[in-house]
Amino acid sequence: MEKYTTFIRTWWRENPAWPRGLEPCAGPKKYTGTNYPDEQSARLACQEYNRRNAPGRLSRKMEFEAA
């Protein structure tokens, strides 16, 4: 059975040369240190984090991947 880990990253970076000053850019992954036994529990953790935390200008969100 596969385990899953969560991480947070942004999807934009500041760049005044781009429209609205934002350039598409997947930022580095910052792992949360939490492992989940299945995909469903990792997905629920990400949904909960993203519901409680505004993504802000750079679209900071939690995601998951197989550990």
PDB file of N, CA, C, O and CB in Angstrom:
ATOM      1  N   MET A   1       0.847  -1.175   0.000  1.00  0.00           N
ATOM      2  CA  MET A   1       0.000   0.000   0.000  1.00  0.00           C
ATOM      3  C   MET A   1       0.897   1.246   0.000  1.00  0.00           C
ATOM      4  O   MET A   1       1.869   1.334   0.751  1.00  0.00           O
ATOM      5  CB  MET A   1      -0.966  -0.006   1.229  1.00  0.00           C
ATOM      6  N   GLU A   2       0.542   2.196  -0.859  1.00  0.00           N
ATOM      7  CA  GLU A   2       1.317   3.423  -0.977  1.00  0.00           C
ATOM      8  C   GLU A   2       0.973   4.410   0.132  1.00  0.00           C
ATOM      9  O   GLU A   2      -0.182   4.506   0.549  1.00  0.00           O
ATOM     10  CB  GLU A   2       1.083   4.063  -2.335  1.00  0.00           C
ATOM     11  N   LYS A   3       1.972   5.139   0.605  1.00  0.00           N
ATOM     12  CA  LYS A   3       1.751   6.205   1.579  1.00  0.00           C
ATOM     13  C   LYS A   3       1.902   7.534   0.857  1.00  0.00           C
ATOM     14  O   LYS A   3       2.498   7.599  -0.218  1.00  0.00           O
ATOM     15  CB  LYS A   3       2.747   6.099   2.788  1.00  0.00           C
ATOM     16  N   TYR A   4       1.357   8.603   1.456  1.00  0.00           N
ATOM     17  CA  TYR A   4       1.360   9.925   0.827  1.00  0.00           C
ATOM     18  C   TYR A   4       1.880  10.967   1.793  1.00  0.00           C
ATOM     19  O   TYR A   4       1.700  10.859   3.006  1.00  0.00           O
ATOM     20  CB  TYR A   4      -0.044  10.305   0.346  1.00  0.00           C
ATOM     21  N   THR A   5       2.525  11.973   1.241  1.00  0.00           N
ATOM     22  CA  THR A   5       3.038  13.078   2.039  1.00  0.00           C
ATOM     23  C   THR A   5       2.512  14.385   1.456  1.00  0.00           C
ATOM     24  O   THR A   5       2.231  14.471   0.261  1.00  0.00           O
ATOM     25  CB  THR A   5       4.598  13.069   2.078  1.00  0.00           C
ATOM     26  N   THR A   6       2.382  15.393   2.301  1.00  0.00           N
ATOM     27  CA  THR A   6       1.856  16.677   1.854  1.00  0.00           C
ATOM     28  C   THR A   6       2.960  17.737   1.824  1.00  0.00           C
ATOM     29  O   THR A   6       3.960  17.649   2.536  1.00  0.00           O
ATOM     30  CB  THR A   6       0.705  17.130   2.767  1.00  0.00           C
ATOM     31  N   PHE A   7       2.741  18.723   0.987  1.00  0.00           N
ATOM     32  CA  PHE A   7       3.676  19.836   0.870  1.00  0.00           C
ATOM     33  C   PHE A   7       2.914  21.095   0.459  1.00  0.00           C
ATOM     34  O   PHE A   7       1.781  21.028  -0.017  1.00  0.00           O
ATOM     35  CB  PHE A   7       4.800  19.513  -0.154  1.00  0.00           C
ATOM     36  N   ILE A   8       3.557  22.228   0.653  1.00  0.00           N
ATOM     37  CA  ILE A   8       2.972  23.519   0.307  1.00  0.00           C
ATOM     38  C   ILE A   8       3.907  24.191  -0.692  1.00  0.00           C
ATOM     39  O   ILE A   8       5.128  24.125  -0.556  1.00  0.00           O
ATOM     40  CB  ILE A   8       2.751  24.418   1.584  1.00  0.00           C
ATOM     41  N   ARG A   9       3.320  24.836  -1.695  1.00  0.00           N
ATOM     42  CA  ARG A   9       4.118  25.629  -2.632  1.00  0.00           C
ATOM     43  C   ARG A   9       3.250  26.697  -3.283  1.00  0.00           C
ATOM     44  O   ARG A   9       2.022  26.657  -3.207  1.00  0.00           O
ATOM     45  CB  ARG A   9       4.758  24.725  -3.711  1.00  0.00           C
ATOM     46  N   THR A  10       3.909  27.643  -3.916  1.00  0.00           N
ATOM     47  CA  THR A  10       3.214  28.697  -4.647  1.00  0.00           C
ATOM     48  C   THR A  10       3.217  28.358  -6.135  1.00  0.00           C
ATOM     49  O   THR A  10       4.008  27.536  -6.598  1.00  0.00           O
ATOM     50  CB  THR A  10       3.875  30.083  -4.394  1.00  0.00           C
ATOM     51  N   TRP A  11       2.318  29.007  -6.872  1.00  0.00           N
ATOM     52  CA  TRP A  11       2.208  28.762  -8.309  1.00  0.00           C
ATOM     53  C   TRP A  11       2.559  29.988  -9.146  1.00  0.00           C
ATOM     54  O   TRP A  11       2.509  29.924 -10.375  1.00  0.00           O
ATOM     55  CB  TRP A  11       0.810  28.308  -8.645  1.00  0.00           C
ATOM     56  N   TRP A  12       2.909  31.087  -8.517  1.00  0.00           N
ATOM     57  CA  TRP A  12       3.296  32.313  -9.220  1.00  0.00           C
ATOM     58  C   TRP A  12       4.506  32.921  -8.533  1.00  0.00           C
ATOM     59  O   TRP A  12       4.783  32.628  -7.370  1.00  0.00           O
ATOM     60  CB  TRP A  12       2.123  33.332  -9.264  1.00  0.00           C
ATOM     61  N   ARG A  13       5.232  33.776  -9.265  1.00  0.00           N
ATOM     62  CA  ARG A  13       6.292  34.559  -8.641  1.00  0.00           C
ATOM     63  C   ARG A  13       6.196  35.985  -9.154  1.00  0.00           C
ATOM     64  O   ARG A  13       5.702  36.238 -10.253  1.00  0.00           O
ATOM     65  CB  ARG A  13       7.698  33.950  -8.934  1.00  0.00           C
ATOM     66  N   GLU A  14       6.673  36.900  -8.345  1.00  0.00           N
ATOM     67  CA  GLU A  14       6.664  38.316  -8.705  1.00  0.00           C
ATOM     68  C   GLU A  14       7.609  38.548  -9.877  1.00  0.00           C
ATOM     69  O   GLU A  14       8.759  38.110  -9.855  1.00  0.00           O
ATOM     70  CB  GLU A  14       7.065  39.199  -7.495  1.00  0.00           C
ATOM     71  N   ASN A  15       7.117  39.241 -10.899  1.00  0.00           N
ATOM     72  CA  ASN A  15       7.933  39.636 -12.044  1.00  0.00           C
ATOM     73  C   ASN A  15       7.255  40.831 -12.696  1.00  0.00           C
ATOM     74  O   ASN A  15       6.243  40.665 -13.377  1.00  0.00           O
ATOM     75  CB  ASN A  15       8.116  38.450 -13.065  1.00  0.00           C
ATOM     76  N   PRO A  16       7.794  42.043 -12.502  1.00  0.00           N
ATOM     77  CA  PRO A  16       7.154  43.244 -13.026  1.00  0.00           C
ATOM     78  C   PRO A  16       7.030  43.265 -14.551  1.00  0.00           C
ATOM     79  O   PRO A  16       6.232  44.034 -15.087  1.00  0.00           O
ATOM     80  CB  PRO A  16       7.918  44.446 -12.579  1.00  0.00           C
ATOM     81  N   ALA A  17       7.796  42.444 -15.254  1.00  0.00           N
ATOM     82  CA  ALA A  17       7.729  42.419 -16.716  1.00  0.00           C
ATOM     83  C   ALA A  17       6.496  41.667 -17.234  1.00  0.00           C
ATOM     84  O   ALA A  17       6.146  41.792 -18.408  1.00  0.00           O
ATOM     85  CB  ALA A  17       8.991  41.781 -17.278  1.00  0.00           C
ATOM     86  N   TRP A  18       5.846  40.900 -16.383  1.00  0.00           N
ATOM     87  CA  TRP A  18       4.674  40.129 -16.783  1.00  0.00           C
ATOM     88  C   TRP A  18       3.387  40.896 -16.466  1.00  0.00           C
ATOM     89  O   TRP A  18       3.382  41.780 -15.609  1.00  0.00           O
ATOM     90  CB  TRP A  18       4.668  38.760 -16.078  1.00  0.00           C
ATOM     91  N   PRO A  19       2.291  40.554 -17.164  1.00  0.00           N
ATOM     92  CA  PRO A  19       1.004  41.191 -16.844  1.00  0.00           C
ATOM     93  C   PRO A  19       0.641  40.984 -15.376  1.00  0.00           C
ATOM     94  O   PRO A  19       0.839  39.897 -14.833  1.00  0.00           O
ATOM     95  CB  PRO A  19      -0.114  40.632 -17.747  1.00  0.00           C
ATOM     96  N   ARG A  20       0.126  41.996 -14.753  1.00  0.00           N
ATOM     97  CA  ARG A  20      -0.253  42.008 -13.330  1.00  0.00           C
ATOM     98  C   ARG A  20       0.942  41.752 -12.414  1.00  0.00           C
ATOM     99  O   ARG A  20       0.771  41.562 -11.210  1.00  0.00           O
ATOM    100  CB  ARG A  20      -1.334  40.961 -13.065  1.00  0.00           C
ATOM    101  N   GLY A  21       2.159  41.745 -12.980  1.00  0.00           N
ATOM    102  CA  GLY A  21       3.364  41.563 -12.168  1.00  0.00           C
ATOM    103  C   GLY A  21       3.579  40.150 -11.673  1.00  0.00           C
ATOM    104  O   GLY A  21       4.354  39.935 -10.740  1.00  0.00           O
ATOM    105  N   LEU A  22       2.898  39.165 -12.287  1.00  0.00           N
ATOM    106  CA  LEU A  22       3.001  37.770 -11.865  1.00  0.00           C
ATOM    107  C   LEU A  22       3.403  36.881 -13.031  1.00  0.00           C
ATOM    108  O   LEU A  22       2.832  36.967 -14.118  1.00  0.00           O
ATOM    109  CB  LEU A  22       1.677  37.289 -11.268  1.00  0.00           C
ATOM    110  N   GLU A  23       4.392  36.024 -12.794  1.00  0.00           N
ATOM    111  CA  GLU A  23       4.853  35.059 -13.780  1.00  0.00           C
ATOM    112  C   GLU A  23       4.520  33.650 -13.284  1.00  0.00           C
ATOM    113  O   GLU A  23       4.764  33.340 -12.117  1.00  0.00           O
ATOM    114  CB  GLU A  23       6.384  35.215 -14.044  1.00  0.00           C
ATOM    115  N   PRO A  24       3.964  32.786 -14.150  1.00  0.00           N
ATOM    116  CA  PRO A  24       3.689  31.413 -13.718  1.00  0.00           C
ATOM    117  C   PRO A  24       4.986  30.726 -13.303  1.00  0.00           C
ATOM    118  O   PRO A  24       5.984  30.776 -14.022  1.00  0.00           O
ATOM    119  CB  PRO A  24       2.991  30.612 -14.845  1.00  0.00           C
ATOM    120  N   CYS A  25       4.961  30.089 -12.147  1.00  0.00           N
ATOM    121  CA  CYS A  25       6.163  29.429 -11.646  1.00  0.00           C
ATOM    122  C   CYS A  25       5.782  28.510 -10.481  1.00  0.00           C
ATOM    123  O   CYS A  25       5.333  28.979  -9.436  1.00  0.00           O
ATOM    124  CB  CYS A  25       7.232  30.478 -11.201  1.00  0.00           C
ATOM    125  N   ALA A  26       5.961  27.213 -10.666  1.00  0.00           N
ATOM    126  CA  ALA A  26       5.737  26.279  -9.552  1.00  0.00           C
ATOM    127  C   ALA A  26       6.926  26.406  -8.602  1.00  0.00           C
ATOM    128  O   ALA A  26       8.052  26.058  -8.957  1.00  0.00           O
ATOM    129  CB  ALA A  26       5.565  24.784 -10.064  1.00  0.00           C
ATOM    130  N   GLY A  27       6.669  26.902  -7.400  1.00  0.00           N
ATOM    131  CA  GLY A  27       7.728  27.107  -6.423  1.00  0.00           C
ATOM    132  C   GLY A  27       8.231  25.800  -5.832  1.00  0.00           C
ATOM    133  O   GLY A  27       7.681  24.733  -6.109  1.00  0.00           O
ATOM    134  N   PRO A  28       9.271  25.885  -5.022  1.00  0.00           N
ATOM    135  CA  PRO A  28       9.802  24.671  -4.398  1.00  0.00           C
ATOM    136  C   PRO A  28       8.794  24.069  -3.412  1.00  0.00           C
ATOM    137  O   PRO A  28       8.002  24.777  -2.792  1.00  0.00           O
ATOM    138  CB  PRO A  28      11.127  24.980  -3.676  1.00  0.00           C
ATOM    139  N   LYS A  29       8.851  22.768  -3.293  1.00  0.00           N
ATOM    140  CA  LYS A  29       7.964  22.073  -2.358  1.00  0.00           C
ATOM    141  C   LYS A  29       8.510  22.225  -0.943  1.00  0.00           C
ATOM    142  O   LYS A  29       9.691  21.982  -0.696  1.00  0.00           O
ATOM    143  CB  LYS A  29       7.820  20.567  -2.735  1.00  0.00           C
ATOM    144  N   LYS A  30       7.636  22.633  -0.011  1.00  0.00           N
ATOM    145  CA  LYS A  30       7.990  22.710   1.410  1.00  0.00           C
ATOM    146  C   LYS A  30       7.150  21.650   2.121  1.00  0.00           C
ATOM    147  O   LYS A  30       5.958  21.835   2.364  1.00  0.00           O
ATOM    148  CB  LYS A  30       7.734  24.170   2.014  1.00  0.00           C
ATOM    149  N   TYR A  31       7.799  20.545   2.443  1.00  0.00           N
ATOM    150  CA  TYR A  31       7.084  19.409   3.017  1.00  0.00           C
ATOM    151  C   TYR A  31       6.607  19.717   4.432  1.00  0.00           C
ATOM    152  O   TYR A  31       7.295  20.388   5.202  1.00  0.00           O
ATOM    153  CB  TYR A  31       7.975  18.167   3.021  1.00  0.00           C
ATOM    154  N   THR A  32       5.425  19.217   4.759  1.00  0.00           N
ATOM    155  CA  THR A  32       4.815  19.476   6.064  1.00  0.00           C
ATOM    156  C   THR A  32       5.286  18.486   7.122  1.00  0.00           C
ATOM    157  O   THR A  32       5.078  18.710   8.314  1.00  0.00           O
ATOM    158  CB  THR A  32       3.302  19.424   5.953  1.00  0.00           C
ATOM    159  N   GLY A  33       5.916  17.398   6.700  1.00  0.00           N
ATOM    160  CA  GLY A  33       6.383  16.401   7.657  1.00  0.00           C
ATOM    161  C   GLY A  33       5.296  15.432   8.091  1.00  0.00           C
ATOM    162  O   GLY A  33       5.493  14.647   9.018  1.00  0.00           O
ATOM    163  N   THR A  34       4.145  15.483   7.422  1.00  0.00           N
ATOM    164  CA  THR A  34       3.048  14.593   7.769  1.00  0.00           C
ATOM    165  C   THR A  34       2.877  13.540   6.683  1.00  0.00           C
ATOM    166  O   THR A  34       2.834  13.868   5.497  1.00  0.00           O
ATOM    167  CB  THR A  34       1.742  15.386   7.969  1.00  0.00           C
ATOM    168  N   ASN A  35       2.779  12.287   7.082  1.00  0.00           N
ATOM    169  CA  ASN A  35       2.532  11.193   6.143  1.00  0.00           C
ATOM    170  C   ASN A  35       1.128  10.642   6.368  1.00  0.00           C
ATOM    171  O   ASN A  35       0.634  10.595   7.495  1.00  0.00           O
ATOM    172  CB  ASN A  35       3.596  10.070   6.305  1.00  0.00           C
ATOM    173  N   TYR A  36       0.503  10.230   5.280  1.00  0.00           N
ATOM    174  CA  TYR A  36      -0.863   9.711   5.341  1.00  0.00           C
ATOM    175  C   TYR A  36      -0.895   8.296   4.776  1.00  0.00           C
ATOM    176  O   TYR A  36      -0.171   7.990   3.828  1.00  0.00           O
ATOM    177  CB  TYR A  36      -1.842  10.632   4.564  1.00  0.00           C
ATOM    178  N   PRO A  37      -1.727   7.433   5.350  1.00  0.00           N
ATOM    179  CA  PRO A  37      -1.748   6.021   4.939  1.00  0.00           C
ATOM    180  C   PRO A  37      -2.405   5.779   3.587  1.00  0.00           C
ATOM    181  O   PRO A  37      -2.171   4.741   2.967  1.00  0.00           O
ATOM    182  CB  PRO A  37      -2.459   5.210   5.973  1.00  0.00           C
ATOM    183  N   ASP A  38      -3.237   6.733   3.111  1.00  0.00           N
ATOM    184  CA  ASP A  38      -3.901   6.533   1.830  1.00  0.00           C
ATOM    185  C   ASP A  38      -4.157   7.870   1.141  1.00  0.00           C
ATOM    186  O   ASP A  38      -4.061   8.935   1.750  1.00  0.00           O
ATOM    187  CB  ASP A  38      -5.218   5.771   2.023  1.00  0.00           C
ATOM    188  N   GLU A  39      -4.481   7.783  -0.138  1.00  0.00           N
ATOM    189  CA  GLU A  39      -4.690   8.984  -0.945  1.00  0.00           C
ATOM    190  C   GLU A  39      -5.859   9.823  -0.434  1.00  0.00           C
ATOM    191  O   GLU A  39      -5.785  11.052  -0.421  1.00  0.00           O
ATOM    192  CB  GLU A  39      -4.929   8.600  -2.395  1.00  0.00           C
ATOM    193  N   GLN A  40      -6.915   9.174  -0.023  1.00  0.00           N
ATOM    194  CA  GLN A  40      -8.103   9.896   0.442  1.00  0.00           C
ATOM    195  C   GLN A  40      -7.797  10.774   1.655  1.00  0.00           C
ATOM    196  O   GLN A  40      -8.239  11.921   1.699  1.00  0.00           O
ATOM    197  CB  GLN A  40      -9.217   8.908   0.787  1.00  0.00           C
ATOM    198  N   SER A  41      -7.060  10.273   2.629  1.00  0.00           N
ATOM    199  CA  SER A  41      -6.760  11.080   3.816  1.00  0.00           C
ATOM    200  C   SER A  41      -5.815  12.227   3.467  1.00  0.00           C
ATOM    201  O   SER A  41      -5.936  13.309   4.041  1.00  0.00           O
ATOM    202  CB  SER A  41      -6.142  10.203   4.922  1.00  0.00           C
ATOM    203  N   ALA A  42      -4.885  12.021   2.548  1.00  0.00           N
ATOM    204  CA  ALA A  42      -3.999  13.104   2.102  1.00  0.00           C
ATOM    205  C   ALA A  42      -4.804  14.176   1.368  1.00  0.00           C
ATOM    206  O   ALA A  42      -4.586  15.371   1.566  1.00  0.00           O
ATOM    207  CB  ALA A  42      -2.876  12.551   1.186  1.00  0.00           C
ATOM    208  N   ARG A  43      -5.725  13.741   0.528  1.00  0.00           N
ATOM    209  CA  ARG A  43      -6.569  14.684  -0.216  1.00  0.00           C
ATOM    210  C   ARG A  43      -7.426  15.511   0.745  1.00  0.00           C
ATOM    211  O   ARG A  43      -7.559  16.722   0.570  1.00  0.00           O
ATOM    212  CB  ARG A  43      -7.472  13.928  -1.222  1.00  0.00           C
ATOM    213  N   LEU A  44      -8.001  14.869   1.750  1.00  0.00           N
ATOM    214  CA  LEU A  44      -8.831  15.591   2.724  1.00  0.00           C
ATOM    215  C   LEU A  44      -8.006  16.609   3.512  1.00  0.00           C
ATOM    216  O   LEU A  44      -8.479  17.713   3.783  1.00  0.00           O
ATOM    217  CB  LEU A  44      -9.503  14.600   3.691  1.00  0.00           C
ATOM    218  N   ALA A  45      -6.772  16.244   3.882  1.00  0.00           N
ATOM    219  CA  ALA A  45      -5.898  17.175   4.606  1.00  0.00           C
ATOM    220  C   ALA A  45      -5.598  18.399   3.749  1.00  0.00           C
ATOM    221  O   ALA A  45      -5.599  19.523   4.250  1.00  0.00           O
ATOM    222  CB  ALA A  45      -4.583  16.478   5.021  1.00  0.00           C
ATOM    223  N   CYS A  46      -5.346  18.189   2.474  1.00  0.00           N
ATOM    224  CA  CYS A  46      -5.068  19.305   1.565  1.00  0.00           C
ATOM    225  C   CYS A  46      -6.306  20.191   1.398  1.00  0.00           C
ATOM    226  O   CYS A  46      -6.203  21.418   1.428  1.00  0.00           O
ATOM    227  CB  CYS A  46      -4.601  18.778   0.191  1.00  0.00           C
ATOM    228  N   GLN A  47      -7.444  19.582   1.227  1.00  0.00           N
ATOM    229  CA  GLN A  47      -8.675  20.353   1.082  1.00  0.00           C
ATOM    230  C   GLN A  47      -8.942  21.194   2.319  1.00  0.00           C
ATOM    231  O   GLN A  47      -9.347  22.351   2.207  1.00  0.00           O
ATOM    232  CB  GLN A  47      -9.857  19.427   0.813  1.00  0.00           C
ATOM    233  N   GLU A  48      -8.721  20.631   3.486  1.00  0.00           N
ATOM    234  CA  GLU A  48      -8.937  21.350   4.740  1.00  0.00           C
ATOM    235  C   GLU A  48      -7.966  22.526   4.866  1.00  0.00           C
ATOM    236  O   GLU A  48      -8.376  23.636   5.207  1.00  0.00           O
ATOM    237  CB  GLU A  48      -8.777  20.397   5.939  1.00  0.00           C
ATOM    238  N   TYR A  49      -6.686  22.287   4.592  1.00  0.00           N
ATOM    239  CA  TYR A  49      -5.691  23.363   4.654  1.00  0.00           C
ATOM    240  C   TYR A  49      -6.067  24.483   3.676  1.00  0.00           C
ATOM    241  O   TYR A  49      -6.068  25.658   4.043  1.00  0.00           O
ATOM    242  CB  TYR A  49      -4.270  22.816   4.334  1.00  0.00           C
ATOM    243  N   ASN A  50      -6.383  24.114   2.445  1.00  0.00           N
ATOM    244  CA  ASN A  50      -6.696  25.115   1.425  1.00  0.00           C
ATOM    245  C   ASN A  50      -7.992  25.865   1.733  1.00  0.00           C
ATOM    246  O   ASN A  50      -8.150  27.022   1.343  1.00  0.00           O
ATOM    247  CB  ASN A  50      -6.799  24.450   0.061  1.00  0.00           C
ATOM    248  N   ARG A  51      -8.905  25.216   2.422  1.00  0.00           N
ATOM    249  CA  ARG A  51     -10.153  25.888   2.820  1.00  0.00           C
ATOM    250  C   ARG A  51      -9.885  26.914   3.913  1.00  0.00           C
ATOM    251  O   ARG A  51     -10.492  27.985   3.918  1.00  0.00           O
ATOM    252  CB  ARG A  51     -11.199  24.859   3.306  1.00  0.00           C
ATOM    253  N   ARG A  52      -8.981  26.598   4.839  1.00  0.00           N
ATOM    254  CA  ARG A  52      -8.703  27.463   5.986  1.00  0.00           C
ATOM    255  C   ARG A  52      -7.671  28.552   5.718  1.00  0.00           C
ATOM    256  O   ARG A  52      -7.599  29.524   6.470  1.00  0.00           O
ATOM    257  CB  ARG A  52      -8.240  26.633   7.126  1.00  0.00           C
ATOM    258  N   ASN A  53      -6.870  28.412   4.662  1.00  0.00           N
ATOM    259  CA  ASN A  53      -5.788  29.354   4.385  1.00  0.00           C
ATOM    260  C   ASN A  53      -5.969  29.985   3.007  1.00  0.00           C
ATOM    261  O   ASN A  53      -5.990  29.290   1.992  1.00  0.00           O
ATOM    262  CB  ASN A  53      -4.422  28.650   4.474  1.00  0.00           C
ATOM    263  N   ALA A  54      -6.099  31.298   2.986  1.00  0.00           N
ATOM    264  CA  ALA A  54      -6.243  32.012   1.719  1.00  0.00           C
ATOM    265  C   ALA A  54      -4.964  31.843   0.901  1.00  0.00           C
ATOM    266  O   ALA A  54      -3.867  31.947   1.450  1.00  0.00           O
ATOM    267  CB  ALA A  54      -6.551  33.522   1.959  1.00  0.00           C
ATOM    268  N   PRO A  55      -5.087  31.586  -0.399  1.00  0.00           N
ATOM    269  CA  PRO A  55      -3.905  31.341  -1.219  1.00  0.00           C
ATOM    270  C   PRO A  55      -3.029  32.575  -1.441  1.00  0.00           C
ATOM    271  O   PRO A  55      -1.844  32.447  -1.746  1.00  0.00           O
ATOM    272  CB  PRO A  55      -4.329  30.800  -2.539  1.00  0.00           C
ATOM    273  N   GLY A  56      -3.597  33.746  -1.293  1.00  0.00           N
ATOM    274  CA  GLY A  56      -2.819  34.968  -1.466  1.00  0.00           C
ATOM    275  C   GLY A  56      -2.446  35.225  -2.920  1.00  0.00           C
ATOM    276  O   GLY A  56      -2.859  34.499  -3.823  1.00  0.00           O
ATOM    277  N   ARG A  57      -1.671  36.254  -3.121  1.00  0.00           N
ATOM    278  CA  ARG A  57      -1.292  36.708  -4.464  1.00  0.00           C
ATOM    279  C   ARG A  57      -0.521  35.642  -5.251  1.00  0.00           C
ATOM    280  O   ARG A  57      -0.682  35.543  -6.468  1.00  0.00           O
ATOM    281  CB  ARG A  57      -0.451  37.972  -4.363  1.00  0.00           C
ATOM    282  N   LEU A  58       0.305  34.850  -4.579  1.00  0.00           N
ATOM    283  CA  LEU A  58       1.142  33.871  -5.274  1.00  0.00           C
ATOM    284  C   LEU A  58       0.499  32.482  -5.359  1.00  0.00           C
ATOM    285  O   LEU A  58       1.137  31.534  -5.815  1.00  0.00           O
ATOM    286  CB  LEU A  58       2.480  33.764  -4.579  1.00  0.00           C
ATOM    287  N   SER A  59      -0.750  32.358  -4.926  1.00  0.00           N
ATOM    288  CA  SER A  59      -1.506  31.119  -4.969  1.00  0.00           C
ATOM    289  C   SER A  59      -0.804  29.989  -4.213  1.00  0.00           C
ATOM    290  O   SER A  59      -0.490  28.946  -4.786  1.00  0.00           O
ATOM    291  CB  SER A  59      -1.740  30.710  -6.408  1.00  0.00           C
ATOM    292  N   ARG A  60      -0.564  30.211  -2.925  1.00  0.00           N
ATOM    293  CA  ARG A  60       0.079  29.211  -2.065  1.00  0.00           C
ATOM    294  C   ARG A  60      -0.946  28.159  -1.647  1.00  0.00           C
ATOM    295  O   ARG A  60      -1.966  28.488  -1.040  1.00  0.00           O
ATOM    296  CB  ARG A  60       0.716  29.882  -0.811  1.00  0.00           C
ATOM    297  N   LYS A  61      -0.674  26.891  -1.975  1.00  0.00           N
ATOM    298  CA  LYS A  61      -1.615  25.823  -1.704  1.00  0.00           C
ATOM    299  C   LYS A  61      -0.908  24.554  -1.237  1.00  0.00           C
ATOM    300  O   LYS A  61       0.281  24.356  -1.489  1.00  0.00           O
ATOM    301  CB  LYS A  61      -2.442  25.533  -2.939  1.00  0.00           C
ATOM    302  N   MET A  62      -1.670  23.698  -0.547  1.00  0.00           N
ATOM    303  CA  MET A  62      -1.143  22.401  -0.117  1.00  0.00           C
ATOM    304  C   MET A  62      -1.526  21.365  -1.162  1.00  0.00           C
ATOM    305  O   MET A  62      -2.630  21.382  -1.705  1.00  0.00           O
ATOM    306  CB  MET A  62      -1.686  21.999   1.300  1.00  0.00           C
ATOM    307  N   GLU A  63      -0.576  20.454  -1.433  1.00  0.00           N
ATOM    308  CA  GLU A  63      -0.776  19.346  -2.356  1.00  0.00           C
ATOM    309  C   GLU A  63      -0.232  18.073  -1.708  1.00  0.00           C
ATOM    310  O   GLU A  63       0.313  18.110  -0.605  1.00  0.00           O
ATOM    311  CB  GLU A  63      -0.080  19.622  -3.729  1.00  0.00           C
ATOM    312  N   PHE A  64      -0.387  16.951  -2.404  1.00  0.00           N
ATOM    313  CA  PHE A  64       0.168  15.699  -1.886  1.00  0.00           C
ATOM    314  C   PHE A  64       0.785  14.899  -3.011  1.00  0.00           C
ATOM    315  O   PHE A  64       0.498  15.132  -4.185  1.00  0.00           O
ATOM    316  CB  PHE A  64      -0.913  14.870  -1.174  1.00  0.00           C
ATOM    317  N   GLU A  65       1.641  13.947  -2.643  1.00  0.00           N
ATOM    318  CA  GLU A  65       2.258  13.050  -3.599  1.00  0.00           C
ATOM    319  C   GLU A  65       2.575  11.736  -2.888  1.00  0.00           C
ATOM    320  O   GLU A  65       2.617  11.671  -1.660  1.00  0.00           O
ATOM    321  CB  GLU A  65       3.541  13.683  -4.221  1.00  0.00           C
ATOM    322  N   ALA A  66       2.795  10.709  -3.675  1.00  0.00           N
ATOM    323  CA  ALA A  66       3.187   9.420  -3.099  1.00  0.00           C
ATOM    324  C   ALA A  66       4.539   9.569  -2.412  1.00  0.00           C
ATOM    325  O   ALA A  66       5.461  10.180  -2.952  1.00  0.00           O
ATOM    326  CB  ALA A  66       3.245   8.311  -4.193  1.00  0.00           C
ATOM    327  N   ALA A  67       4.642   9.006  -1.221  1.00  0.00           N
ATOM    328  CA  ALA A  67       5.886   9.134  -0.446  1.00  0.00           C
ATOM    329  C   ALA A  67       6.949   8.173  -0.947  1.00  0.00           C
ATOM    330  O   ALA A  67       8.057   8.145  -0.412  1.00  0.00           O
ATOM    331  CB  ALA A  67       5.621   8.884   1.041  1.00  0.00           C
TER     332      ALA A  67
END
